[in-house]
Amino acid sequence: MMGHSHALSGVVGWMAVVPLVQGAEFLGLSFELGPGEIIAGSLVCAGAALLPDLDHKSATVTKTYGKVTEVLGGMLGFLFGGHRMGTHSFFFAILMGVIVQLLALWSEMAVQVFVFLLIGIALQGLGFGLDKNRVASGVINALATAGITLALFTAGVNYTWLGLAVAFGVILHFFGDMVTKMGVPIFWPLWKKRIGQGKGFVTDGPVEQKVVTPLLTVGVIVGSVYLFDWPAILPEY
């Protein structure tokens, strides 16, 4: 799928699991998810749902931070065997989740930096910016990302679940790609067969444009209405 579809799937995916994990404990982590955690998790998942495409030089995520993500993308493409190979596997999802979770345990500042980076990727994937002016788009994205990250930090968002959210976002990505004609090798490196190859719809084709993306957009709206207590959030007049 295209970047915007992957980003939307991350938002919808996180909103879908919130009622299931609310108040639960998993691997020693407590899921007490207020409005801040729901917003943060949605954006983190949206950003993480774009990470596997770092292996493609023209992907949204690869272009987000200029030379930094381009060089990183080139390295990942080489290490994981090219586009839609190792970065589209459970191995990569677990690897990213573990790295980020260790980061969360190590340093609060590292968490905030990583959240900032993921939110920037998410906003880029969701189409926040100006397509014809990369400089202006970058400035707008950076300001919006900084504002959101600071607001979430001020609200005291608890990111103990960060690693799991990142792993979940990565998994949502390759499940999204699994329903396209290229398929993905989710069991790489143990088994490199592309699951779903030749059986799905064409990336950025009529099905994705007219069915998948609209449905995901509706999912975001429904999730927002269901999960947030709007009368309590909105100011009284």
Backbone as CSV, one residue per row, in Angstrom:
resi,resn,N_x,N_y,N_z,CA_x,CA_y,CA_z,C_x,C_y,C_z
1,MET,0.838,-1.192,0.000,0.000,0.000,0.000,0.880,1.252,0.000
2,MET,0.234,2.376,-0.262,0.952,3.644,-0.268,1.109,4.168,1.158
3,GLY,1.991,5.180,1.309,2.310,5.705,2.621,1.107,6.189,3.412
4,HIS,0.195,6.917,2.746,-0.952,7.457,3.477,-1.861,6.343,3.994
5,SER,-1.990,5.260,3.223,-2.812,4.132,3.660,-2.176,3.434,4.860
6,HIS,-0.864,3.270,4.816,-0.163,2.655,5.943,-0.303,3.515,7.203
7,ALA,-0.136,4.836,7.047,-0.252,5.728,8.202,-1.660,5.670,8.798
8,LEU,-2.663,5.686,7.946,-4.049,5.585,8.418,-4.293,4.257,9.122
9,SER,-3.701,3.183,8.598,-3.878,1.868,9.226,-3.281,1.847,10.621
10,GLY,-2.183,2.609,10.815,-1.583,2.703,12.139,-2.505,3.387,13.129
11,VAL,-3.132,4.475,12.692,-4.073,5.197,13.561,-5.261,4.307,13.905
12,VAL,-5.858,3.697,12.889,-7.028,2.841,13.099,-6.670,1.633,13.963
13,GLY,-5.503,1.048,13.703,-5.075,-0.123,14.461,-4.947,0.170,15.945
14,TRP,-4.297,1.292,16.282,-4.139,1.636,17.694,-5.503,1.911,18.338
15,MET,-6.353,2.660,17.641,-7.686,2.952,18.183,-8.488,1.672,18.397
16,ALA,-8.284,0.690,17.533,-9.028,-0.567,17.628,-8.613,-1.386,18.844
17,VAL,-7.322,-1.329,19.213,-6.854,-2.164,20.337,-7.000,-1.483,21.689
18,VAL,-7.206,-0.159,21.691,-7.326,0.549,22.971,-8.396,-0.050,23.884
19,PRO,-9.621,-0.293,23.388,-10.632,-0.887,24.290,-10.261,-2.289,24.765
20,LEU,-9.445,-2.995,23.989,-9.068,-4.365,24.335,-7.998,-4.424,25.411
21,VAL,-7.099,-3.436,25.418,-5.975,-3.470,26.366,-6.139,-2.492,27.522
22,GLN,-7.170,-1.655,27.453,-7.358,-0.637,28.495,-7.417,-1.267,29.886
23,GLY,-6.507,-0.821,30.765,-6.464,-1.313,32.133,-5.767,-2.654,32.312
24,ALA,-5.302,-3.245,31.217,-4.665,-4.567,31.304,-3.169,-4.428,31.576
25,GLU,-2.556,-5.551,31.957,-1.109,-5.611,32.133,-0.554,-6.678,31.198
26,PHE,0.539,-6.332,30.507,1.137,-7.245,29.543,2.635,-7.092,29.597
27,LEU,3.346,-8.198,29.828,4.802,-8.193,29.930,5.297,-7.171,30.951
28,GLY,4.538,-7.043,32.037,4.928,-6.118,33.087,4.558,-4.679,32.816
29,LEU,3.875,-4.417,31.696,3.479,-3.062,31.332,1.999,-2.866,31.629
30,SER,1.666,-1.714,32.182,0.282,-1.397,32.499,-0.284,-0.449,31.449
31,PHE,-1.445,-0.790,30.935,-2.071,0.025,29.898,-3.200,0.862,30.500
32,GLU,-2.832,2.023,31.013,-3.805,3.006,31.469,-3.798,4.126,30.437
33,LEU,-4.717,4.046,29.488,-4.663,4.898,28.304,-5.728,5.986,28.351
34,GLY,-5.276,7.191,28.685,-6.157,8.347,28.654,-6.143,8.980,27.279
35,PRO,-6.777,10.129,27.107,-6.802,10.816,25.804,-5.401,11.073,25.234
36,GLY,-4.457,11.448,26.109,-3.087,11.706,25.652,-2.426,10.471,25.098
37,GLU,-2.602,9.350,25.793,-2.000,8.091,25.344,-2.655,7.599,24.044
38,ILE,-3.953,7.848,23.899,-4.648,7.434,22.676,-4.121,8.225,21.476
39,ILE,-3.977,9.529,21.654,-3.454,10.377,20.565,-2.000,10.017,20.273
40,ALA,-1.192,9.919,21.334,0.226,9.592,21.152,0.388,8.230,20.495
41,GLY,-0.351,7.240,20.984,-0.253,5.894,20.419,-0.671,5.839,18.973
42,SER,-1.711,6.598,18.624,-2.174,6.628,17.235,-1.102,7.185,16.306
43,LEU,-0.451,8.263,16.740,0.589,8.878,15.908,1.859,8.027,15.877
44,VAL,2.212,7.431,17.015,3.380,6.541,17.055,3.156,5.345,16.135
45,CYS,1.969,4.753,16.218,1.647,3.604,15.359,1.639,4.003,13.883
46,ALA,1.120,5.193,13.606,1.094,5.678,12.220,2.510,5.844,11.680
47,GLY,3.404,6.407,12.511,4.796,6.558,12.091,5.491,5.221,11.946
48,ALA,5.266,4.341,12.917,5.895,3.013,12.874,5.393,2.196,11.694
49,ALA,4.148,2.429,11.293,3.573,1.698,10.164,4.207,2.091,8.832
50,LEU,5.064,3.101,8.858,5.796,3.496,7.647,7.248,3.030,7.670
51,LEU,7.736,2.622,8.832,9.158,2.267,8.970,9.641,1.164,8.033
52,PRO,8.864,0.110,7.779,9.368,-0.943,6.892,9.756,-0.457,5.500
53,ASP,9.135,0.635,5.040,9.454,1.130,3.709,10.718,1.979,3.656
54,LEU,11.460,2.018,4.764,12.783,2.649,4.725,13.699,1.934,3.738
55,ASP,13.318,0.716,3.355,14.138,-0.037,2.399,13.914,0.403,0.957
56,HIS,13.024,1.407,0.747,12.722,1.891,-0.606,13.144,3.349,-0.715
57,LYS,13.984,3.668,-1.690,14.568,5.007,-1.786,13.561,6.108,-2.065
58,SER,12.385,5.758,-2.612,11.396,6.788,-2.945,10.225,6.837,-1.975
59,ALA,10.280,6.059,-0.905,9.165,5.987,0.033,9.016,7.277,0.836
60,THR,7.814,7.513,1.334,7.533,8.699,2.147,8.472,8.796,3.335
61,VAL,8.648,7.698,4.037,9.473,7.700,5.243,10.935,7.979,4.912
62,THR,11.406,7.497,3.778,12.802,7.696,3.387,13.090,9.161,3.078
63,LYS,12.077,9.883,2.623,12.257,11.290,2.257,11.969,12.242,3.417
64,THR,11.440,11.732,4.523,10.962,12.605,5.595,12.060,13.477,6.192
65,TYR,13.208,12.902,6.512,14.291,13.655,7.142,15.521,13.777,6.247
66,GLY,15.275,13.880,4.946,16.339,14.144,3.992,17.428,13.096,3.961
67,LYS,18.669,13.542,3.982,19.814,12.641,3.850,19.899,11.631,4.994
68,VAL,19.425,12.021,6.163,19.497,11.117,7.317,18.701,9.845,7.050
69,THR,17.428,10.006,6.673,16.598,8.831,6.409,16.969,8.161,5.084
70,GLU,17.501,8.916,4.143,17.929,8.315,2.880,19.124,7.378,3.102
71,VAL,20.095,7.824,3.899,21.256,6.982,4.206,20.830,5.774,5.037
72,LEU,19.981,6.026,6.045,19.485,4.930,6.877,18.708,3.924,6.033
73,GLY,17.898,4.442,5.112,17.139,3.565,4.224,18.039,2.713,3.346
74,GLY,19.105,3.319,2.831,20.054,2.568,2.012,20.720,1.447,2.801
75,MET,21.056,1.731,4.044,21.678,0.716,4.903,20.713,-0.432,5.184
76,LEU,19.464,-0.083,5.513,18.471,-1.116,5.814,18.149,-1.948,4.575
77,GLY,18.068,-1.273,3.418,17.821,-2.002,2.176,18.908,-3.020,1.897
78,PHE,20.152,-2.644,2.180,21.291,-3.549,1.962,21.282,-4.694,2.980
79,LEU,21.072,-4.357,4.246,21.130,-5.366,5.311,19.973,-6.357,5.265
80,PHE,18.812,-5.884,4.814,17.627,-6.735,4.851,17.193,-7.241,3.473
81,GLY,18.064,-7.102,2.478,17.817,-7.757,1.195,16.987,-7.016,0.177
82,GLY,16.811,-5.692,0.340,16.055,-4.929,-0.648,14.619,-4.679,-0.232
83,HIS,13.853,-4.097,-1.167,12.489,-3.680,-0.851,11.565,-4.875,-0.632
84,ARG,10.744,-4.734,0.388,9.770,-5.756,0.777,10.426,-7.110,1.052
85,MET,11.541,-7.044,1.734,12.195,-8.291,2.172,12.239,-8.299,3.705
86,GLY,13.406,-8.194,4.283,13.542,-8.353,5.722,12.819,-7.332,6.572
87,THR,12.679,-6.100,6.084,11.981,-5.086,6.886,10.480,-5.341,6.944
88,HIS,9.998,-6.269,6.122,8.577,-6.625,6.128,8.400,-8.006,6.754
89,SER,8.984,-8.175,7.929,8.957,-9.491,8.580,8.738,-9.339,10.084
90,PHE,8.312,-10.435,10.713,8.158,-10.435,12.163,9.493,-10.159,12.845
91,PHE,10.585,-10.607,12.226,11.916,-10.370,12.780,12.169,-8.875,12.941
92,PHE,11.857,-8.100,11.906,12.081,-6.656,11.946,11.154,-5.994,12.963
93,ALA,9.908,-6.465,13.028,8.954,-5.903,13.985,9.439,-6.112,15.420
94,ILE,9.889,-7.317,15.716,10.385,-7.622,17.061,11.655,-6.830,17.357
95,LEU,12.543,-6.754,16.370,13.793,-6.009,16.534,13.515,-4.546,16.872
96,MET,12.623,-3.916,16.112,12.294,-2.509,16.353,11.635,-2.338,17.717
97,GLY,10.721,-3.239,18.044,10.035,-3.148,19.324,10.981,-3.255,20.503
98,VAL,11.922,-4.193,20.425,12.884,-4.391,21.509,13.804,-3.182,21.642
99,ILE,14.316,-2.688,20.513,15.219,-1.527,20.545,14.526,-0.325,21.176
100,VAL,13.294,-0.069,20.744,12.562,1.099,21.252,12.203,0.924,22.725
101,GLN,11.831,-0.292,23.120,11.492,-0.525,24.527,12.707,-0.347,25.423
102,LEU,13.861,-0.805,24.970,15.096,-0.597,25.728,15.410,0.893,25.827
103,LEU,15.116,1.613,24.763,15.304,3.060,24.737,14.427,3.714,25.797
104,ALA,13.185,3.235,25.873,12.222,3.793,26.830,12.668,3.546,28.267
105,LEU,13.291,2.412,28.501,13.770,2.092,29.846,15.051,2.851,30.178
106,TRP,15.796,3.245,29.158,17.097,3.866,29.353,17.010,5.365,29.623
107,SER,16.201,6.075,28.826,16.227,7.530,28.925,14.898,8.155,28.507
108,GLU,14.373,9.037,29.337,13.157,9.777,29.012,13.392,10.709,27.828
109,MET,14.582,11.303,27.776,14.897,12.192,26.652,14.920,11.422,25.339
110,ALA,15.490,10.212,25.361,15.528,9.386,24.159,14.114,9.055,23.691
111,VAL,13.223,8.812,24.643,11.823,8.537,24.310,11.202,9.729,23.593
112,GLN,11.415,10.922,24.138,10.821,12.121,23.541,11.364,12.377,22.131
113,VAL,12.653,12.135,21.950,13.253,12.307,20.623,12.659,11.315,19.630
114,PHE,12.525,10.066,20.043,11.986,9.034,19.152,10.520,9.299,18.845
115,VAL,9.766,9.740,19.846,8.360,10.093,19.625,8.260,11.250,18.627
116,PHE,9.131,12.245,18.788,9.171,13.369,17.856,9.407,12.876,16.427
117,LEU,10.378,11.995,16.250,10.701,11.482,14.920,9.531,10.703,14.325
118,LEU,8.884,9.878,15.134,7.770,9.075,14.637,6.563,9.934,14.299
119,ILE,6.297,10.955,15.107,5.173,11.845,14.813,5.430,12.606,13.514
120,GLY,6.673,13.031,13.299,7.020,13.700,12.046,6.792,12.803,10.848
121,ILE,7.185,11.534,10.980,6.961,10.557,9.905,5.466,10.350,9.685
122,ALA,4.713,10.267,10.793,3.266,10.058,10.706,2.584,11.214,9.969
123,LEU,2.933,12.438,10.346,2.316,13.601,9.704,2.655,13.654,8.214
124,GLN,3.893,13.298,7.884,4.293,13.258,6.477,3.480,12.208,5.733
125,GLY,3.308,11.048,6.345,2.543,9.974,5.717,1.082,10.322,5.544
126,LEU,0.541,11.065,6.510,-0.864,11.454,6.452,-1.100,12.635,5.515
127,GLY,-0.022,13.151,4.938,-0.157,14.220,3.948,-0.155,15.609,4.520
128,PHE,0.439,15.778,5.706,0.469,17.087,6.337,1.655,17.884,5.789
129,GLY,1.378,18.869,4.957,2.462,19.665,4.374,2.111,20.137,2.975
130,LEU,3.095,20.653,2.273,2.887,21.179,0.923,3.693,20.347,-0.059
131,ASP,2.996,19.641,-0.948,3.675,18.737,-1.873,4.655,19.445,-2.802
132,LYS,4.340,20.677,-3.199,5.158,21.361,-4.202,6.276,22.209,-3.606
133,ASN,6.330,22.290,-2.313,7.376,23.087,-1.670,7.943,22.300,-0.493
134,ARG,9.022,21.575,-0.736,9.574,20.672,0.279,10.126,21.429,1.475
135,VAL,10.699,22.621,1.239,11.251,23.401,2.345,10.138,23.856,3.279
136,ALA,9.092,24.464,2.689,7.955,24.927,3.492,7.267,23.750,4.185
137,SER,7.152,22.652,3.470,6.519,21.466,4.033,7.307,20.952,5.232
138,GLY,8.646,20.956,5.099,9.498,20.509,6.190,9.368,21.392,7.417
139,VAL,9.291,22.707,7.201,9.151,23.650,8.314,7.812,23.457,9.010
140,ILE,6.741,23.348,8.206,5.402,23.142,8.771,5.351,21.840,9.560
141,ASN,5.904,20.794,8.969,5.915,19.487,9.630,6.674,19.561,10.951
142,ALA,7.851,20.187,10.937,8.681,20.274,12.144,7.977,21.046,13.250
143,LEU,7.342,22.165,12.886,6.641,22.976,13.882,5.454,22.217,14.477
144,ALA,4.691,21.572,13.596,3.538,20.801,14.072,3.979,19.630,14.939
145,THR,5.036,18.948,14.507,5.558,17.810,15.265,6.058,18.247,16.635
146,ALA,6.795,19.344,16.669,7.309,19.860,17.942,6.166,20.257,18.864
147,GLY,5.153,20.907,18.292,4.007,21.334,19.091,3.261,20.157,19.692
148,ILE,3.029,19.125,18.893,2.313,17.940,19.378,3.130,17.197,20.423
149,THR,4.418,17.016,20.140,5.297,16.307,21.090,5.350,17.035,22.422
150,LEU,5.471,18.368,22.368,5.526,19.172,23.600,4.204,19.100,24.355
151,ALA,3.094,19.155,23.625,1.777,19.075,24.264,1.588,17.738,24.971
152,LEU,2.020,16.659,24.315,1.904,15.323,24.921,2.807,15.193,26.138
153,PHE,3.998,15.781,26.051,4.931,15.759,27.190,4.349,16.543,28.368
154,THR,3.782,17.717,28.076,3.187,18.557,29.116,1.995,17.856,29.773
155,ALA,1.273,17.069,28.960,0.116,16.333,29.481,0.521,15.127,30.316
156,GLY,1.817,14.815,30.347,2.315,13.719,31.167,2.029,12.341,30.606
157,VAL,2.056,12.232,29.282,1.785,10.940,28.643,2.815,9.904,29.085
158,ASN,2.323,8.726,29.440,3.180,7.624,29.873,3.501,6.747,28.669
159,TYR,4.784,6.628,28.322,5.199,5.890,27.124,5.788,4.511,27.448
160,THR,5.397,3.910,28.537,5.943,2.596,28.868,5.594,1.539,27.821
161,TRP,4.560,1.800,27.031,4.094,0.875,25.997,4.731,1.161,24.634
162,LEU,5.665,2.068,24.571,6.180,2.565,23.285,6.709,1.460,22.372
163,GLY,7.515,0.545,22.922,8.089,-0.529,22.106,7.019,-1.416,21.489
164,LEU,5.992,-1.746,22.266,4.905,-2.575,21.750,4.133,-1.848,20.652
165,ALA,3.924,-0.542,20.819,3.213,0.238,19.808,3.996,0.281,18.495
166,VAL,5.315,0.414,18.602,6.158,0.436,17.397,6.111,-0.915,16.683
167,ALA,6.268,-1.995,17.441,6.202,-3.336,16.844,4.839,-3.574,16.187
168,PHE,3.784,-3.130,16.846,2.429,-3.286,16.316,2.263,-2.501,15.016
169,GLY,2.793,-1.279,14.982,2.716,-0.471,13.767,3.439,-1.119,12.601
170,VAL,4.618,-1.690,12.872,5.379,-2.386,11.823,4.590,-3.587,11.303
171,ILE,3.977,-4.336,12.214,3.189,-5.506,11.815,1.992,-5.075,10.963
172,LEU,1.348,-3.979,11.335,0.225,-3.473,10.538,0.676,-3.151,9.118
173,HIS,1.908,-2.652,8.997,2.427,-2.326,7.662,2.499,-3.560,6.784
174,PHE,3.166,-4.603,7.250,3.335,-5.725,6.329,2.063,-6.551,6.155
175,PHE,1.125,-6.444,7.097,-0.177,-7.065,6.849,-0.944,-6.286,5.785
176,GLY,-0.731,-4.957,5.771,-1.327,-4.143,4.712,-0.740,-4.487,3.357
177,ASP,0.565,-4.692,3.303,1.217,-5.051,2.045,0.915,-6.493,1.631
178,MET,0.550,-7.314,2.600,0.254,-8.715,2.300,-0.975,-8.864,1.401
179,VAL,-1.870,-7.875,1.464,-3.081,-7.957,0.641,-2.898,-7.277,-0.716
180,THR,-1.662,-6.874,-1.034,-1.364,-6.375,-2.377,-0.684,-7.487,-3.179
181,LYS,-0.548,-7.279,-4.475,-0.067,-8.342,-5.362,1.374,-8.770,-5.103
182,MET,2.204,-7.876,-4.534,3.602,-8.235,-4.293,3.771,-9.191,-3.125
183,GLY,2.877,-9.115,-2.122,3.024,-9.960,-0.947,4.252,-9.576,-0.133
184,VAL,4.435,-10.241,1.004,5.589,-9.950,1.865,6.133,-11.229,2.519
185,PRO,7.454,-11.295,2.717,8.068,-12.476,3.362,8.067,-12.337,4.876
186,ILE,6.923,-12.491,5.514,6.799,-12.197,6.945,7.655,-13.102,7.828
187,PHE,8.082,-14.248,7.310,8.890,-15.168,8.118,10.385,-15.088,7.772
188,TRP,10.784,-14.025,7.038,12.200,-13.788,6.735,12.958,-13.707,8.056
189,PRO,14.194,-14.229,8.169,15.014,-14.891,7.148,14.837,-16.406,7.101
190,LEU,13.958,-16.954,7.949,13.779,-18.402,7.980,13.110,-18.921,6.715
191,TRP,12.184,-18.125,6.190,11.440,-18.526,4.992,11.162,-17.270,4.188
192,LYS,11.699,-17.181,2.976,11.639,-15.941,2.209,10.478,-15.886,1.210
193,LYS,9.578,-16.841,1.289,8.418,-16.825,0.406,7.533,-15.625,0.733
194,ARG,7.069,-14.932,-0.312,6.204,-13.764,-0.130,4.760,-14.228,0.067
195,ILE,4.242,-14.066,1.262,2.870,-14.455,1.561,1.908,-13.469,0.888
196,GLY,0.944,-14.005,0.156,-0.048,-13.171,-0.516,0.341,-12.721,-1.909
197,GLN,1.515,-13.121,-2.380,1.982,-12.659,-3.686,1.024,-13.088,-4.794
198,GLY,0.650,-12.134,-5.633,-0.215,-12.403,-6.785,-1.681,-12.560,-6.459
199,LYS,-2.071,-12.312,-5.199,-3.460,-12.586,-4.822,-4.256,-11.340,-4.415
200,GLY,-3.594,-10.224,-4.223,-4.289,-9.041,-3.713,-4.534,-7.989,-4.777
201,PHE,-4.721,-6.755,-4.313,-4.966,-5.644,-5.231,-3.656,-4.934,-5.570
202,VAL,-3.706,-4.091,-6.588,-2.526,-3.350,-7.040,-2.292,-2.161,-6.115
203,THR,-1.029,-1.964,-5.710,-0.688,-0.814,-4.870,-1.052,0.488,-5.573
204,ASP,-1.765,1.365,-4.871,-2.223,2.656,-5.390,-3.185,2.492,-6.571
205,GLY,-3.815,1.341,-6.656,-4.801,1.100,-7.706,-6.191,1.512,-7.263
206,PRO,-7.203,1.211,-8.069,-8.583,1.614,-7.763,-9.089,1.092,-6.416
207,VAL,-8.737,-0.146,-6.049,-9.214,-0.708,-4.782,-8.665,0.077,-3.598
208,GLU,-7.356,0.378,-3.633,-6.769,1.133,-2.529,-7.319,2.555,-2.478
209,GLN,-7.419,3.197,-3.636,-7.849,4.592,-3.689,-9.325,4.766,-3.342
210,LYS,-10.167,3.857,-3.819,-11.617,4.054,-3.697,-12.277,3.233,-2.595
211,VAL,-11.536,2.254,-2.046,-12.128,1.404,-1.006,-11.304,1.448,0.281
212,VAL,-10.027,1.062,0.181,-9.201,0.915,1.383,-9.003,2.243,2.111
213,THR,-8.505,3.258,1.399,-8.237,4.550,2.036,-9.498,5.200,2.598
214,PRO,-10.607,5.243,1.852,-11.843,5.798,2.431,-12.316,5.042,3.675
215,LEU,-12.225,3.709,3.658,-12.654,2.926,4.815,-11.776,3.216,6.037
216,LEU,-10.475,3.336,5.809,-9.565,3.660,6.910,-9.860,5.052,7.467
217,THR,-10.184,5.991,6.590,-10.532,7.345,7.025,-11.789,7.328,7.883
218,VAL,-12.781,6.574,7.446,-14.012,6.419,8.232,-13.692,5.774,9.581
219,GLY,-12.758,4.820,9.578,-12.349,4.170,10.818,-11.753,5.149,11.814
220,VAL,-10.958,6.096,11.321,-10.378,7.124,12.197,-11.483,7.972,12.823
221,ILE,-12.460,8.358,12.005,-13.563,9.192,12.499,-14.387,8.443,13.543
222,VAL,-14.740,7.189,13.237,-15.527,6.377,14.172,-14.763,6.173,15.477
223,GLY,-13.463,5.860,15.365,-12.640,5.659,16.560,-12.565,6.911,17.415
224,SER,-12.444,8.064,16.776,-12.365,9.330,17.499,-13.663,9.615,18.252
225,VAL,-14.795,9.322,17.610,-16.092,9.550,18.257,-16.284,8.596,19.434
226,TYR,-15.865,7.340,19.238,-16.099,6.311,20.256,-15.171,6.429,21.464
227,LEU,-13.896,6.742,21.223,-12.894,6.665,22.294,-12.815,7.905,23.176
228,PHE,-13.195,9.062,22.626,-13.032,10.294,23.390,-14.363,10.766,23.982
229,ASP,-14.290,11.228,25.224,-15.460,11.800,25.887,-15.533,13.277,25.517
230,TRP,-16.097,13.553,24.345,-16.075,14.900,23.807,-16.748,15.939,24.696
231,PRO,-17.910,15.655,25.335,-18.516,16.668,26.225,-17.572,17.098,27.346
232,ALA,-16.746,16.150,27.836,-15.814,16.483,28.911,-14.580,17.215,28.399
233,ILE,-14.211,16.941,27.136,-12.997,17.534,26.558,-13.234,18.960,26.079
234,LEU,-14.371,19.159,25.394,-14.646,20.467,24.797,-15.016,21.491,25.878
235,PRO,-14.590,22.737,25.693,-14.928,23.774,26.696,-16.424,24.084,26.713
236,GLU,-16.924,24.468,27.878,-18.323,24.823,27.998,-18.504,26.321,27.703
237,TYR,-19.612,26.633,27.051,-19.908,28.033,26.737,-21.204,28.446,27.417
